[in-house]
Amino acid sequence: MFKEVKKSEFKMFVEFGPAYFDYMCKAFFHDYPCALAKILGAYVVSIRHYDDSQSNYKKYILVLENLNLGIKPSDEKNIVRYDLKGSELNRLVKESLEMSDGPSTVL
């Protein structure tokens, strides 16, 4: 899965990335319980327009494990998804959707 992040978030990951990968290796090889997302790579994609130097820009991309890969449609009703970013802005679920079994509901 690809996730675009802000430049500041990308720089922060580059700083703590070695410690993150060290921890993830220990968790994997020693069977430590871990709920962290598995980040597989970090990339800067430069997009250049040769005819217009004003429209050059960069995208900061993290490649993550797809947690939904292999989930059977019949299992969707048993899955509860949460948005754990910590932001309270636009993070509410409408009351009519709270109890729905729909796969698109994020709590």
C-alpha positions as CSV (number, residue, x, y, z in Angstrom):
1,M,0.0,0.0,0.0
2,F,1.3,3.5,-0.8
3,K,0.8,6.4,1.6
4,E,1.7,10.0,0.7
5,V,3.1,11.9,3.7
6,K,4.2,15.5,4.3
7,K,7.8,16.3,3.9
8,S,8.2,16.9,7.7
9,E,6.7,13.4,8.4
10,F,9.0,11.9,5.9
11,K,12.1,13.6,7.4
12,M,11.0,12.4,10.9
13,F,10.7,8.8,9.6
14,V,14.2,9.0,8.0
15,E,15.6,10.1,11.4
16,F,14.0,7.3,13.5
17,G,13.8,4.7,10.6
18,P,16.9,2.8,11.7
19,A,15.6,2.3,15.2
20,Y,12.2,1.4,13.8
21,F,13.7,-1.3,11.5
22,D,15.9,-2.6,14.4
23,Y,12.8,-3.0,16.6
24,M,10.8,-4.6,13.9
25,C,13.6,-7.2,13.2
26,K,13.7,-8.0,16.9
27,A,9.9,-8.4,17.1
28,F,9.9,-10.7,14.0
29,F,12.9,-12.9,14.9
30,H,12.0,-13.2,18.6
31,D,8.2,-13.4,18.3
32,Y,7.6,-10.2,20.3
33,P,4.0,-9.0,20.1
34,C,3.8,-5.9,17.9
35,A,1.0,-3.8,16.7
36,L,3.1,-1.3,14.6
37,A,2.4,-1.0,10.9
38,K,5.0,-2.6,8.8
39,I,6.7,0.0,6.7
40,L,8.5,-1.6,3.8
41,G,10.1,1.4,2.2
42,A,10.3,5.2,2.0
43,Y,10.7,7.1,-1.3
44,V,10.9,10.6,-2.7
45,V,9.3,10.8,-6.1
46,S,10.4,13.8,-8.2
47,I,8.0,14.9,-10.9
48,R,9.6,17.2,-13.5
49,H,8.0,19.0,-16.4
50,Y,10.7,19.9,-18.8
51,D,8.7,22.6,-20.6
52,D,7.8,24.4,-17.4
53,S,10.3,24.6,-14.5
54,Q,7.6,26.1,-12.2
55,S,5.6,22.9,-12.1
56,N,8.3,20.6,-10.7
57,Y,7.4,19.0,-7.4
58,K,8.2,16.1,-5.1
59,K,6.0,13.5,-3.4
60,Y,7.0,11.7,-0.2
61,I,5.8,8.1,-0.2
62,L,5.8,5.3,2.4
63,V,5.2,1.8,1.3
64,L,3.3,-0.2,3.9
65,E,2.0,-3.7,4.3
66,N,-1.6,-4.1,3.2
67,L,-3.5,-5.4,6.2
68,N,-6.6,-6.1,4.2
69,L,-4.9,-8.4,1.7
70,G,-6.4,-11.9,1.9
71,I,-9.5,-11.0,3.9
72,K,-12.5,-12.9,2.7
73,P,-15.6,-10.9,2.0
74,S,-17.5,-13.1,4.5
75,D,-15.0,-12.0,7.2
76,E,-15.6,-8.2,6.6
77,K,-18.6,-8.1,9.0
78,N,-16.3,-9.2,11.9
79,I,-13.7,-6.4,11.3
80,V,-13.7,-3.1,13.2
81,R,-11.5,-0.4,11.8
82,Y,-10.2,2.5,13.9
83,D,-8.4,5.7,12.8
84,L,-5.6,6.1,15.3
85,K,-4.0,9.3,14.1
86,G,-4.9,11.2,17.2
87,S,-6.6,14.0,15.3
88,E,-10.1,14.9,16.3
89,L,-10.7,17.0,13.2
90,N,-13.3,15.3,10.9
91,R,-12.9,12.0,12.7
92,L,-16.5,11.4,13.8
93,V,-18.7,8.6,12.5
94,K,-22.4,9.6,12.0
95,E,-24.6,8.0,14.5
96,S,-26.6,6.1,11.9
97,L,-23.3,4.4,10.8
98,E,-21.9,3.5,14.2
99,M,-23.8,0.2,14.4
100,S,-23.6,-0.7,10.7
101,D,-21.8,-3.7,9.6
102,G,-20.5,-1.9,6.5
103,P,-16.8,-2.4,5.7
104,S,-16.3,1.3,5.0
105,T,-17.2,2.5,8.6
106,V,-14.1,3.8,10.4
107,L,-14.4,4.5,14.1
